[in-house]
Amino acid sequence: MSKMIKMFAILAVLIGNMSLFQSNANAWVSVNGYFKGNGTYVAPHIRTSPDNFTWNNLR
């Protein structure tokens, strides 16, 4: 019985950690081409969806 409780506790911790560290940074966003204010054209490209973390976003 004790072994079963330990396994349940470990499983609960693993599931909890997975939900804490999930991020939406894996969502790809397609960006259409556009002109900047100085006349420079930016070609269409793909990037990750922005969030509040600067360390996990492609630019």
N, C-alpha and C positions, 0 to 999 in steps of 0.2 A: 504494500500500500504506500509506503514511504517513497519508493522508487517512482511510482506513478505520480505522486504529488510533485516530486522534483522535476519530472519530465513535463508536467503541465505548467509549472512555474517557468521553466526554460522556454517553452513554446510561447507563453504569454509575453515574456520579455522580448523575444525575437520579433513577434508580431507588433509589439509596441514600438520597437526601434524602427521597423520598416515604415510604419505610419508616420513617425516623427521626421524621418529623413526623406520622405517623398518630395519631389520637386516637379514643377511644371516646366522646367527648363528643357525637357525632352520634346516639347511640342514645337514643331517646325512652323514658321510663319513665312509665307511668301510675300515679298515686298515688291510692288510695282516700280518701274523706273520713274524718275522724277527729276526736275530741274531745281537746283539750289538757288538761293537768292542772288548769288554772284554769277549765275548763268551756267555753272558746271552741271553736266548731266550725270546722274547716278544710275547705273544699269540695274535692271531687275535682279534680285538676289533672294536667297533664303537665309533666314536667321532663326535663332531660338526665341521663343516668346519671352518678353521682358518680365522681370520680377524685382524684388527688393534686394537681391544678392548680385553684386557685380562680378563675383568670382565664377559664376556658372553660366554666363551668357556669351554666346558667340557674337562677334561683331563683324 
